[in-house]
Amino acid sequence: MKKHLILLVCSFAFILNTHAQKFRGLDKSPMDMAYYPDNFAHDIKFAPEKVGKEAFVRVTYSRPAKKDREVFGAKLVPYDKVWRFGANEATEIKFFKDVKLDGKKVKAGVYSLFAIPTADEWTIILNTETDIWGDYDYKESKDVMRFKVKTRTLAESLENLSIIFTKSETKGADMHIGWDKTGVTIPIEF
């Protein structure tokens, strides 16, 4: 009887140990979201009068850090090559309603966002392939559109890639992307 009890306890301990969860630590490039209206998900719950009734656009992206490295035009983000617009998974942009980018209509939906940076301008790429790791599986044949935006030098260096939306002076919003001393703006019309 004693042997059976010991065997039962050991078996139970083995089963518990094999089903124990091991969680990963924090990612080096944390994932973040930017909305237009800004902070929509939080404010719709706690301050709906600030944002209205609907979101127009959301970007989900990872925020790599500079860490004393040269960012653009170097090994981290080479010029003239497709870049995933962040780190880890390809950046995704969700339009909750039809929009216009660079004067062209884009249907509501979820797209991946890539860029081909140079010193003076970035080619922005909207692509239908989502849920992919980085730009390794990027397929040009899945591009919805490409257009160019000018770069600008930021007043202060940003340690982490950052995206924020502001109300546009025209009809829509401006998506501002910045990292290190480089920034670009993508106008979005609603």
C-alpha positions in Angstrom: 0.0 0.0 0.0 2.8 2.3 0.9 4.5 1.6 -2.5 1.3 2.4 -4.3 0.9 5.7 -2.5 4.5 6.7 -3.2 4.1 5.8 -6.8 0.8 7.7 -7.0 2.4 10.9 -5.5 5.4 10.6 -7.8 3.2 10.2 -10.8 1.1 13.1 -9.8 4.2 15.3 -9.3 5.5 14.3 -12.7 2.2 15.1 -14.4 2.1 18.6 -12.8 5.7 19.3 -13.7 5.1 18.4 -17.4 2.1 20.7 -17.6 3.7 23.7 -15.9 3.8 26.9 -18.0 7.0 28.7 -18.6 6.5 32.3 -19.7 8.9 34.3 -21.7 10.5 37.4 -20.4 9.8 40.9 -21.8 10.5 41.4 -25.4 13.4 43.7 -26.3 11.1 45.5 -28.7 7.7 45.9 -27.0 4.6 45.9 -29.1 2.5 49.1 -29.1 -0.6 50.5 -30.7 -1.4 54.0 -32.0 -5.0 55.1 -32.8 -6.7 57.9 -34.5 -8.4 59.5 -32.6 -5.3 59.4 -30.3 -5.7 57.0 -27.4 -9.1 55.8 -28.7 -9.3 52.5 -26.9 -8.6 54.0 -23.5 -10.7 57.2 -24.0 -13.8 55.4 -25.4 -14.1 53.7 -22.1 -13.1 56.5 -19.7 -13.7 59.7 -21.6 -15.9 59.1 -24.7 -16.6 62.8 -25.2 -12.9 63.2 -26.2 -12.9 60.8 -29.1 -16.3 60.4 -30.6 -17.9 57.1 -31.3 -15.5 55.4 -33.7 -11.9 54.8 -34.5 -10.6 55.6 -38.0 -7.2 53.9 -38.0 -5.0 51.8 -35.7 -1.4 50.8 -36.1 0.1 47.8 -34.3 3.9 47.8 -34.2 7.0 46.8 -32.3 9.2 49.6 -30.9 12.9 48.8 -31.4 15.4 50.8 -29.4 18.4 52.8 -30.8 20.8 51.6 -28.0 23.7 53.8 -29.1 23.5 52.4 -32.7 23.3 54.2 -36.0 19.7 53.5 -37.2 19.1 54.6 -40.8 21.5 53.9 -43.6 23.4 51.4 -41.5 23.1 47.7 -40.6 20.0 48.3 -38.4 17.8 49.8 -41.2 19.8 49.8 -44.5 18.8 52.3 -47.2 17.2 51.1 -50.4 15.9 47.8 -48.8 12.4 46.8 -47.6 12.0 47.4 -43.9 9.3 45.9 -41.7 8.6 49.3 -40.2 9.6 48.3 -36.7 10.8 45.0 -35.2 9.5 41.5 -34.8 6.2 41.0 -36.7 5.5 43.2 -39.7 3.7 46.4 -38.7 -0.1 46.2 -39.3 -2.4 49.1 -40.0 -6.2 48.8 -39.7 -8.5 51.2 -41.5 -12.0 51.1 -39.9 -13.4 52.8 -42.9 -12.4 53.5 -46.5 -9.6 56.1 -46.7 -7.3 57.8 -49.2 -3.5 57.5 -49.2 -1.6 59.6 -51.6 -4.9 60.5 -53.3 -5.8 56.8 -53.9 -8.7 55.0 -52.4 -7.9 52.2 -49.9 -10.7 49.9 -48.7 -11.3 49.4 -45.0 -9.4 46.4 -43.6 -6.0 45.3 -42.2 -2.8 45.6 -44.1 0.9 45.3 -43.4 3.0 48.4 -43.6 6.6 48.4 -45.0 9.0 51.1 -46.0 12.0 51.5 -48.2 14.0 54.3 -46.5 16.6 56.5 -48.1 18.2 59.6 -46.6 15.7 62.0 -48.2 12.5 60.0 -48.6 10.8 56.8 -47.8 8.7 54.6 -50.1 5.7 53.6 -48.1 4.2 50.2 -49.0 0.7 48.9 -48.1 0.5 45.2 -48.5 -2.2 42.6 -48.0 0.0 39.9 -46.4 -0.5 40.1 -42.7 0.6 38.0 -39.7 4.1 37.6 -41.0 7.5 37.8 -39.2 9.4 40.9 -40.2 10.0 41.4 -43.9 11.4 37.9 -44.6 8.1 36.8 -46.3 7.4 40.1 -47.9 5.9 39.6 -51.4 5.8 42.6 -53.7 3.0 40.9 -55.6 0.8 41.5 -52.5 1.3 45.3 -52.6 -1.8 47.4 -52.7 0.1 50.6 -53.2 3.4 52.4 -52.9 4.0 56.1 -52.5 6.8 58.4 -51.3 7.0 60.7 -48.3 9.9 63.1 -47.5 12.0 62.7 -44.4 12.6 65.4 -41.9 15.2 65.8 -39.1 13.7 65.7 -35.6 14.7 68.3 -33.0 15.5 65.5 -30.5 16.6 61.9 -30.9 13.9 59.3 -30.2 15.3 56.2 -28.4 12.4 54.0 -29.6 10.5 53.9 -32.9 7.4 55.9 -32.2 4.1 56.4 -34.1 1.4 59.0 -33.3 -1.6 60.5 -35.1 -2.7 64.1 -35.1 -5.7 65.8 -36.7 -4.8 66.9 -40.2 -5.2 70.5 -41.4 -7.1 69.0 -44.3 -9.8 66.2 -44.0 -8.3 63.4 -42.0 -5.2 62.6 -39.9 -1.5 62.7 -40.1 0.5 59.6 -39.0 3.9 60.7 -37.7 6.6 58.1 -37.5 9.9 58.9 -35.8 13.1 57.2 -34.7 16.5 58.5 -33.8 16.6 61.9 -35.6 14.5 60.9 -38.6 10.8 61.5 -39.0 8.2 61.1 -41.8 4.5 62.0 -42.0 1.8 60.0 -43.9 -1.4 62.0 -44.6 -4.6 59.9 -44.4 -7.9 61.3 -45.8 -11.2 60.1 -44.5 
